[in-house]
Amino acid sequence: MTTSDKNALRTELLAARDAMSPFVLSQAIGDLAEWMYNLPIEVAAGDTVAAYVPTRREPGGTAMLDALVDRGLRVLLPIVPEGDPQRLQWGVYRDEQTLTEGRWNLLEPQGLRLDPDTLVEAKLILVPAVAVDRRGVRLGRGAGYYDRTLVGMPGQIVVVVHDTEVVDGELPEDRYDVRGQWILTPSGGFRPVG
C-alpha cells in the first residue's frame, strides 16, 4: 500500500468517524470508562498508566481518565512538543479542570512537563488510532509521534479504536511502526492481538 493509499484509507475512516451519531459517541465514552475497571493486566494503586485526551471523535473521554484515577492509578497524558514531530512529553492528569489547550488545541495537563522516558514507568499505555488490524498494527494520523515515543517501552500497549475500526485485513506497516499488544473497543473490551 502506497502512502497515498494510506492517506486515502485514513480519510475514509475519519469521514466515517465524523458521521457517527452523538448517541453512539456518548455510549462509547461510557463503555470505555467501564472497561478501565477491568484492565487486561494487574495494576495496583500507585501504578502508572499512560492514556490520552480524545480529540476529533476519537474513542474515550475524561470519564475514562477519571475511572483510572478513581482506581488510585497515576495517569500520564501526552504533551506535544513544539517543532518537528519528535517524542512526546508527559504530564500527570488530576481532573478535567486541570487540562489546558496546548499545541493544535489539544488538551494536556497543566504543571510539570515530564521527559519522554517517563513513559518507561507505565505498566499500560492506551494509544488512540484511526484503525488497527488483528496483528496490532495501528493506523495513526500520520505524524509518527507515538511511534517515536513507544519504541523500547516495556509497558503493554493498548490500541483504542471504535468498534468499526478493527479491520479484518492487514494494515500497511512500516519498519518504524510499533505494534500494540491489546485492542480496546467500546463494546468488545480488551482483547489480545493475534
TORDOLO-152185 format. One record per residue (C-alpha): x negated, y, z. Coordinates in pm, 1 decimal, always signed. Each point is the difference from the previous one (the first is absolute). Example, Ala and Ser with C-alpha at 12.3 -4.5 7.8 and 13.67 -1.06 7.14 Angstrom:
2
<node><xx>-1230.0</xx><yy>-450.0</yy><zz>+780.0</zz></node>
<node><xx>-137.0</xx><yy>+344.0</yy><zz>-66.0</zz></node>
% end
This chain:
194
<node><xx>+0.0</xx><yy>+0.0</yy><zz>+0.0</zz></node>
<node><xx>-143.0</xx><yy>+334.6</yy><zz>-103.1</zz></node>
<node><xx>-5.1</xx><yy>+314.2</yy><zz>+210.3</zz></node>
<node><xx>+287.0</xx><yy>+141.8</yy><zz>-206.6</zz></node>
<node><xx>+200.8</xx><yy>-321.7</yy><zz>+58.8</zz></node>
<node><xx>-69.9</xx><yy>+31.5</yy><zz>+371.8</zz></node>
<node><xx>+114.9</xx><yy>+363.0</yy><zz>-2.5</zz></node>
<node><xx>+315.3</xx><yy>-95.0</yy><zz>-193.6</zz></node>
<node><xx>+82.5</xx><yy>-271.9</yy><zz>+254.8</zz></node>
<node><xx>-60.3</xx><yy>+243.5</yy><zz>+285.9</zz></node>
<node><xx>+229.2</xx><yy>+257.3</yy><zz>-165.5</zz></node>
<node><xx>+273.6</xx><yy>-261.3</yy><zz>-51.2</zz></node>
<node><xx>-16.1</xx><yy>-121.9</yy><zz>+360.3</zz></node>
<node><xx>-2.2</xx><yy>+351.8</yy><zz>+144.2</zz></node>
<node><xx>+302.1</xx><yy>+92.9</yy><zz>-214.5</zz></node>
<node><xx>+187.6</xx><yy>-300.8</yy><zz>+142.5</zz></node>
<node><xx>-99.8</xx><yy>+113.0</yy><zz>+348.4</zz></node>
<node><xx>+131.0</xx><yy>+351.3</yy><zz>-72.7</zz></node>
<node><xx>+334.2</xx><yy>-151.0</yy><zz>-103.9</zz></node>
<node><xx>+48.3</xx><yy>-181.4</yy><zz>+332.8</zz></node>
<node><xx>+305.3</xx><yy>+109.5</yy><zz>+192.5</zz></node>
<node><xx>-42.8</xx><yy>+183.7</yy><zz>+330.9</zz></node>
<node><xx>+187.3</xx><yy>-286.7</yy><zz>+167.3</zz></node>
<node><xx>-251.8</xx><yy>-258.8</yy><zz>-124.0</zz></node>
<node><xx>-290.0</xx><yy>+219.7</yy><zz>+110.7</zz></node>
<node><xx>+155.3</xx><yy>+54.0</yy><zz>+343.2</zz></node>
<node><xx>+56.2</xx><yy>-374.3</yy><zz>+42.6</zz></node>
<node><xx>-362.5</xx><yy>-68.5</yy><zz>-99.9</zz></node>
<node><xx>-125.5</xx><yy>+246.3</yy><zz>+263.0</zz></node>
<node><xx>+195.4</xx><yy>-176.7</yy><zz>+273.2</zz></node>
<node><xx>-97.2</xx><yy>-348.6</yy><zz>-114.4</zz></node>
<node><xx>-372.4</xx><yy>+82.0</yy><zz>-14.9</zz></node>
<node><xx>+12.7</xx><yy>+152.9</yy><zz>+348.3</zz></node>
<node><xx>+151.8</xx><yy>-325.1</yy><zz>+130.5</zz></node>
<node><xx>-278.8</xx><yy>-205.1</yy><zz>-158.7</zz></node>
<node><xx>-255.1</xx><yy>+191.6</yy><zz>+210.1</zz></node>
<node><xx>+118.8</xx><yy>-209.5</yy><zz>+295.5</zz></node>
<node><xx>-93.6</xx><yy>-319.4</yy><zz>-190.9</zz></node>
<node><xx>-349.4</xx><yy>+69.5</yy><zz>-129.5</zz></node>
<node><xx>-171.6</xx><yy>-291.5</yy><zz>-179.1</zz></node>
<node><xx>-297.8</xx><yy>-0.2</yy><zz>+237.1</zz></node>
<node><xx>-19.8</xx><yy>+20.9</yy><zz>+375.6</zz></node>
<node><xx>-58.9</xx><yy>+347.0</yy><zz>+138.1</zz></node>
<node><xx>-4.8</xx><yy>+128.1</yy><zz>+355.4</zz></node>
<node><xx>+67.0</xx><yy>+341.0</yy><zz>+151.1</zz></node>
<node><xx>-294.6</xx><yy>+226.2</yy><zz>-75.0</zz></node>
<node><xx>-92.5</xx><yy>-175.8</yy><zz>-326.5</zz></node>
<node><xx>-37.2</xx><yy>+212.7</yy><zz>-312.5</zz></node>
<node><xx>+222.1</xx><yy>-22.9</yy><zz>-307.8</zz></node>
<node><xx>-37.8</xx><yy>+221.4</yy><zz>-307.2</zz></node>
<node><xx>+309.8</xx><yy>+114.3</yy><zz>-186.8</zz></node>
<node><xx>+114.2</xx><yy>+290.1</yy><zz>-217.9</zz></node>
<node><xx>+269.5</xx><yy>+265.6</yy><zz>-24.9</zz></node>
<node><xx>+210.9</xx><yy>-77.7</yy><zz>-306.6</zz></node>
<node><xx>+42.7</xx><yy>+251.4</yy><zz>-276.0</zz></node>
<node><xx>+198.8</xx><yy>+10.8</yy><zz>-322.3</zz></node>
<node><xx>+232.4</xx><yy>-288.9</yy><zz>+92.3</zz></node>
<node><xx>-274.8</xx><yy>-233.5</yy><zz>+118.1</zz></node>
<node><xx>+135.4</xx><yy>-266.1</yy><zz>+233.9</zz></node>
<node><xx>-21.5</xx><yy>+72.7</yy><zz>+370.7</zz></node>
<node><xx>+49.7</xx><yy>+304.4</yy><zz>+216.5</zz></node>
<node><xx>-94.5</xx><yy>+147.1</yy><zz>+332.3</zz></node>
<node><xx>+237.8</xx><yy>-252.7</yy><zz>+162.2</zz></node>
<node><xx>-252.8</xx><yy>-266.3</yy><zz>-102.1</zz></node>
<node><xx>-280.1</xx><yy>+199.5</yy><zz>+163.0</zz></node>
<node><xx>+207.6</xx><yy>+64.6</yy><zz>+312.8</zz></node>
<node><xx>+67.6</xx><yy>-373.6</yy><zz>+33.2</zz></node>
<node><xx>-375.4</xx><yy>-66.9</yy><zz>-0.2</zz></node>
<node><xx>-55.7</xx><yy>+270.3</yy><zz>+263.2</zz></node>
<node><xx>+289.4</xx><yy>-147.0</yy><zz>+200.2</zz></node>
<node><xx>-196.1</xx><yy>-325.7</yy><zz>+12.5</zz></node>
<node><xx>-292.1</xx><yy>+183.8</yy><zz>+160.4</zz></node>
<node><xx>-216.6</xx><yy>-10.6</yy><zz>-312.0</zz></node>
<node><xx>-241.3</xx><yy>+269.9</yy><zz>-110.1</zz></node>
<node><xx>+114.3</xx><yy>+105.3</yy><zz>-347.3</zz></node>
<node><xx>-243.9</xx><yy>+151.7</yy><zz>-248.6</zz></node>
<node><xx>+125.5</xx><yy>+198.0</yy><zz>-299.3</zz></node>
<node><xx>-199.9</xx><yy>+99.9</yy><zz>-307.9</zz></node>
<node><xx>-122.4</xx><yy>+352.1</yy><zz>-63.8</zz></node>
<node><xx>-93.3</xx><yy>+79.6</yy><zz>-360.1</zz></node>
<node><xx>-329.3</xx><yy>+192.3</yy><zz>-7.2</zz></node>
<node><xx>-56.6</xx><yy>+296.7</yy><zz>-231.4</zz></node>
<node><xx>-190.3</xx><yy>-52.6</yy><zz>-322.7</zz></node>
<node><xx>-21.9</xx><yy>-298.8</yy><zz>-231.6</zz></node>
<node><xx>+155.1</xx><yy>-332.8</yy><zz>+105.3</zz></node>
<node><xx>-201.7</xx><yy>-152.9</yy><zz>+280.5</zz></node>
<node><xx>+56.0</xx><yy>-206.8</yy><zz>+314.9</zz></node>
<node><xx>+294.2</xx><yy>+106.1</yy><zz>+214.9</zz></node>
<node><xx>-46.7</xx><yy>+160.0</yy><zz>+338.5</zz></node>
<node><xx>+235.5</xx><yy>-92.5</yy><zz>+286.2</zz></node>
<node><xx>+196.7</xx><yy>+160.4</yy><zz>+280.3</zz></node>
<node><xx>+200.8</xx><yy>-140.6</yy><zz>+290.1</zz></node>
<node><xx>+380.4</xx><yy>+8.6</yy><zz>-31.6</zz></node>
<node><xx>+190.6</xx><yy>+107.4</yy><zz>+309.6</zz></node>
<node><xx>+344.9</xx><yy>+93.0</yy><zz>-132.1</zz></node>
<node><xx>+170.4</xx><yy>+165.3</yy><zz>-295.8</zz></node>
<node><xx>-31.8</xx><yy>+349.7</yy><zz>+151.5</zz></node>
<node><xx>-380.2</xx><yy>-25.6</yy><zz>-3.7</zz></node>
<node><xx>-15.5</xx><yy>-51.2</yy><zz>-377.6</zz></node>
<node><xx>-99.2</xx><yy>+288.4</yy><zz>-223.0</zz></node>
<node><xx>-30.7</xx><yy>+49.2</yy><zz>-374.5</zz></node>
<node><xx>-341.7</xx><yy>-77.2</yy><zz>-137.5</zz></node>
<node><xx>-137.8</xx><yy>-35.3</yy><zz>-349.0</zz></node>
<node><xx>+268.8</xx><yy>-40.8</yy><zz>-268.9</zz></node>
<node><xx>+262.3</xx><yy>+68.7</yy><zz>+270.7</zz></node>
<node><xx>-57.0</xx><yy>-343.4</yy><zz>+152.1</zz></node>
<node><xx>+84.2</xx><yy>-25.6</yy><zz>+368.7</zz></node>
<node><xx>-295.8</xx><yy>-78.0</yy><zz>+223.2</zz></node>
<node><xx>-69.0</xx><yy>+9.6</yy><zz>+373.1</zz></node>
<node><xx>-123.6</xx><yy>+317.4</yy><zz>+166.0</zz></node>
<node><xx>-313.5</xx><yy>-7.6</yy><zz>+206.4</zz></node>
<node><xx>-334.7</xx><yy>-167.5</yy><zz>-32.4</zz></node>
<node><xx>-95.2</xx><yy>-141.6</yy><zz>-340.7</zz></node>
<node><xx>-155.6</xx><yy>-340.0</yy><zz>+37.8</zz></node>
<node><xx>-270.9</xx><yy>-142.9</yy><zz>-222.4</zz></node>
<node><xx>+102.7</xx><yy>-249.8</yy><zz>-273.6</zz></node>
<node><xx>-184.7</xx><yy>-275.3</yy><zz>+189.7</zz></node>
<node><xx>+249.7</xx><yy>+38.8</yy><zz>+286.8</zz></node>
<node><xx>+219.4</xx><yy>-232.5</yy><zz>-206.0</zz></node>
<node><xx>-222.1</xx><yy>-290.1</yy><zz>+106.7</zz></node>
<node><xx>+188.5</xx><yy>+9.6</yy><zz>+332.3</zz></node>
<node><xx>+335.3</xx><yy>-77.7</yy><zz>-164.6</zz></node>
<node><xx>+123.2</xx><yy>-357.0</yy><zz>+35.1</zz></node>
<node><xx>+271.2</xx><yy>+62.6</yy><zz>-258.3</zz></node>
<node><xx>-1.3</xx><yy>+253.5</yy><zz>-285.1</zz></node>
<node><xx>+335.7</xx><yy>+90.2</yy><zz>-158.5</zz></node>
<node><xx>-57.1</xx><yy>+132.6</yy><zz>-352.4</zz></node>
<node><xx>+260.6</xx><yy>+145.6</yy><zz>-236.4</zz></node>
<node><xx>+3.8</xx><yy>-107.1</yy><zz>-364.9</zz></node>
<node><xx>+208.7</xx><yy>+48.2</yy><zz>-310.7</zz></node>
<node><xx>+4.9</xx><yy>-378.8</yy><zz>-51.2</zz></node>
<node><xx>-177.6</xx><yy>-315.4</yy><zz>+111.6</zz></node>
<node><xx>-32.3</xx><yy>-345.2</yy><zz>-150.8</zz></node>
<node><xx>+7.9</xx><yy>-328.0</yy><zz>+190.1</zz></node>
<node><xx>-382.1</xx><yy>-8.5</yy><zz>+12.5</zz></node>
<node><xx>-5.1</xx><yy>+326.5</yy><zz>+198.1</zz></node>
<node><xx>-119.1</xx><yy>+214.0</yy><zz>-290.4</zz></node>
<node><xx>+137.3</xx><yy>+351.5</yy><zz>+48.9</zz></node>
<node><xx>+101.2</xx><yy>+260.0</yy><zz>-251.6</zz></node>
<node><xx>-53.5</xx><yy>+335.2</yy><zz>+167.3</zz></node>
<node><xx>+32.4</xx><yy>+354.8</yy><zz>-122.5</zz></node>
<node><xx>-331.7</xx><yy>-16.6</yy><zz>-182.0</zz></node>
<node><xx>-246.5</xx><yy>+217.5</yy><zz>+192.8</zz></node>
<node><xx>-167.3</xx><yy>-287.7</yy><zz>+189.1</zz></node>
<node><xx>-3.8</xx><yy>+152.9</yy><zz>+349.9</zz></node>
<node><xx>+114.0</xx><yy>-321.5</yy><zz>+166.2</zz></node>
<node><xx>-232.4</xx><yy>-226.5</yy><zz>-200.7</zz></node>
<node><xx>-298.5</xx><yy>+213.7</yy><zz>+101.2</zz></node>
<node><xx>+113.2</xx><yy>-8.3</yy><zz>+362.9</zz></node>
<node><xx>+96.6</xx><yy>-367.8</yy><zz>+35.5</zz></node>
<node><xx>-323.9</xx><yy>-155.1</yy><zz>-126.7</zz></node>
<node><xx>-154.0</xx><yy>-212.6</yy><zz>+273.6</zz></node>
<node><xx>+267.3</xx><yy>+71.7</yy><zz>+261.1</zz></node>
<node><xx>+66.5</xx><yy>-300.0</yy><zz>+226.5</zz></node>
<node><xx>+367.3</xx><yy>+77.1</yy><zz>+71.8</zz></node>
<node><xx>+279.2</xx><yy>-186.4</yy><zz>-176.1</zz></node>
<node><xx>+132.3</xx><yy>+210.6</yy><zz>-290.6</zz></node>
<node><xx>+377.7</xx><yy>+11.9</yy><zz>-41.4</zz></node>
<node><xx>+133.4</xx><yy>+138.9</yy><zz>-328.4</zz></node>
<node><xx>+336.2</xx><yy>+170.6</yy><zz>+59.7</zz></node>
<node><xx>+241.9</xx><yy>+27.1</yy><zz>-293.0</zz></node>
<node><xx>+372.7</xx><yy>+1.5</yy><zz>-68.0</zz></node>
<node><xx>+157.0</xx><yy>-342.5</yy><zz>-62.9</zz></node>
<node><xx>+11.1</xx><yy>+50.2</yy><zz>-378.2</zz></node>
<node><xx>-369.3</xx><yy>+95.8</yy><zz>-18.5</zz></node>
<node><xx>-144.0</xx><yy>-347.9</yy><zz>+59.4</zz></node>
<node><xx>-75.6</xx><yy>-110.6</yy><zz>-355.9</zz></node>
<node><xx>+4.6</xx><yy>-361.7</yy><zz>-118.7</zz></node>
<node><xx>-281.5</xx><yy>+39.0</yy><zz>-250.6</zz></node>
<node><xx>-355.7</xx><yy>+114.1</yy><zz>+62.2</zz></node>
<node><xx>-76.9</xx><yy>+368.4</yy><zz>+34.1</zz></node>
<node><xx>-322.1</xx><yy>+122.7</yy><zz>-159.0</zz></node>
<node><xx>-294.2</xx><yy>-19.4</yy><zz>+237.1</zz></node>
<node><xx>-321.7</xx><yy>+197.6</yy><zz>-22.9</zz></node>
<node><xx>-321.6</xx><yy>-115.6</yy><zz>+164.9</zz></node>
<node><xx>+25.2</xx><yy>+271.4</yy><zz>+268.7</zz></node>
<node><xx>+362.1</xx><yy>-78.9</yy><zz>+96.9</zz></node>
<node><xx>+55.0</xx><yy>-126.7</yy><zz>+354.1</zz></node>
<node><xx>+273.4</xx><yy>-260.9</yy><zz>+37.9</zz></node>
<node><xx>+246.6</xx><yy>-23.2</yy><zz>+283.7</zz></node>
<node><xx>+37.7</xx><yy>-310.9</yy><zz>+214.9</zz></node>
<node><xx>+368.4</xx><yy>+64.5</yy><zz>+74.1</zz></node>
<node><xx>+301.0</xx><yy>+149.7</yy><zz>-177.4</zz></node>
<node><xx>+272.1</xx><yy>+182.3</yy><zz>+192.6</zz></node>
<node><xx>+340.3</xx><yy>+81.7</yy><zz>-148.8</zz></node>
<node><xx>+308.2</xx><yy>+135.8</yy><zz>+176.7</zz></node>
<node><xx>+216.5</xx><yy>-310.5</yy><zz>-40.0</zz></node>
<node><xx>-271.6</xx><yy>-264.9</yy><zz>-33.5</zz></node>
<node><xx>-223.0</xx><yy>+100.5</yy><zz>+289.5</zz></node>
<node><xx>-362.1</xx><yy>-110.1</yy><zz>+17.5</zz></node>
<node><xx>-124.0</xx><yy>-278.2</yy><zz>-223.6</zz></node>
<node><xx>-354.6</xx><yy>-112.2</yy><zz>-73.2</zz></node>
<node><xx>-129.8</xx><yy>+38.5</yy><zz>-353.7</zz></node>
<node><xx>-63.4</xx><yy>-297.9</yy><zz>-218.3</zz></node>
% end
